[in-house]
């Protein structure tokens, strides 16, 4: 499942272009309700690495927490 498949509307191309493939995978799994430990196991990476990808997502998308990430995914700003 792609990152866009989880989102109700596509993320602005400029924002999506900033995300690495792995960050997109992590964001997709976060949006589908998986915990960091579940994501780490599924992707074969450490829990700490998942948390770092999450921090990068917040920074790159201008967000501060998980709730904002989920809201961004479900209803991204139209002009970002």
Order of alpha helices (4+ residues) and beta strands (2+ residues): alpha-alpha-alpha-alpha-alpha-alpha
